[in-house]
């Protein structure tokens, strides 16, 4: 089991490799784009495929002709690649604290934070939880551009958010730990047809992943799938070998706040093959995630020191988030280790910093600026959902018992 490759299985992986032998690049990309549009409930031509979700965000921001001092507001609970994209496009990044009960903006703080320099609000759907306050923000600030960070939320919400037409843009990610796993990849949805036309023309001129990068991505997905499907030791050993050979894909430049030499990029064909296989079975993946989230909720109900995020009916989360409180919060790492040993479940700490991950450049964030986001990042644990997770009654009982014993 794993927190990555949650929608990808070995049969899908093998079918994707075989499909590459007889489906040319252009039809494979078009087929994936169509399947993605069907999942999102939008016209196919409203989607643009990129080498990563943040590359799509960057391409969109870059077309806004941002002036020095123009602001992009982000939630104080995000990944460093998102503020990096805004920075690369010439924007000033500003963070607004979150509500620990929703993991999105503290709405009163956000309403106060918008000023004459604010051009864009990035609205998160962390873990696949629904967007909140969209109608309020659109009514209060009609001049602002609203872009949804749906990297965790591919088709996860009960209602198709793009159909509301309240957003100006939205971006999706298909990386190792996201709703679909293609290695690297992402999509951008754009409402404005003229801007979309410009972006579509420019996207065709973008470079593609090099042969070496495509090899790295393929090998890295393979190693992650080994670990996710139960061969944990072999998967880790494979990743170690790939790392020593320089064949494990990494994005260290972006973690340091540096723009890679080739950024943005087009989606590579291998990603389209893998993504299409997962989308063919995505209704089942979402249903499985829903059932698993309900099972976690029931197993942890009424447990002292543990607060689960409320999951709306019909929502399909990417991971199941819970917050440790009181005495448990101070012992998060030890509790995480105990849970893994007791249950065999991989337990994550995502996001582990206001600007995830710990040790990244943390672009523009000053410690103490957003205390609620910092508290969430310091006390968050998340449990796996997806096709490689087996939640028996005995395993869920051990999960609850371990947390009870930690509280004692």
Helices and strands as residue ranges (DSSP letters): H 10-22, H 25-40, G 44-46, E 47-50, H 53-62, E 71-75, E 78-79, H 80-88, E 92-96, H 107-113, E 118-124, G 126-128, H 134-140, E 145-149, G 161-164, E 169-173, E 186-190, H 193-203, H 211-228, H 232-244, H 252-255, H 269-280, H 282-300, E 306-308, E 319-324, G 326-331, H 332-343, E 347-348, E 355-356, H 371-379, E 380-384, H 393-407
